[in-house]
Amino acid sequence: MNNIPEYTVTQLNKSIKDLLESNFEYIKLIGESGPITFASSGHLYFSIKENDEVISCICWKGSYENLDIKIEEGTEYNFYGRVTSYSKSGRSVYQLIINQIEYSGDGSILKLIERRKKDLSEKGFFDDSKKKSLPKYPQKIGVFTSNTGSVIHDIIHRIEDRFPMTEISIYPVSVQGKNSHKEIIEFLDLIGSDHKHKKPDLLIFARGGGSLEEMMPFNEPDLIEKVFNINIPSISAIGHETDYTLLDM
């Protein structure tokens, strides 16, 4: 029995931690996100599931703020990070420290969009009876799009050709990325609270074509609700003719 390795609890925990971190320096893990907890510290705690198998995860505040997408429970993602372990409150556990998340293929995105579509439909956001008629001769048009690229120039030229007396207000926003829908919402809040200037009587949301993932800001429930409540007729000009977003509805 003299040749059996001997450890203290601290030594064994450290050895396990070193073993895990040296064998799983950086990995990609595919799975479905479980319940999500946003801590007051800004850190994100959640689990990744596959059938009955579960692994605990944490995404530190700095990493969470830099994620390209907004994580939602019940959606399959590709998770990137490193495996580590820690000892606390009388137990030793291992977990994955996440620093990046991406959608796990178009199928994952389509399932998420369909789930959001069902939820928003049940709330009445897509009812035809609640849609507003477009003004025949708009006096002021607000355009939400990137201030670079050809889209903004095409829209300006088309409006100037058809409605030369119409005032155009450009609201330059990012048209992809985790926070782009938040930029649009902030501008809509400014429009709604501005009582000194004439509000647009028509809004246009526009961007060029792209992947399903790049279109996701225009499938965000917060944006759909804000556009619905702004009480100004709106046109969704997102992507090409074959592209589809919830904002179109």
Summary of the structure (lengths in Angstrom):
residues: 249
radius of gyration: 24.0
end to end distance: 72.9
largest distance: 94.2
contacts: 669
relative contact order: 0.11
helix: 35%
strand: 30%
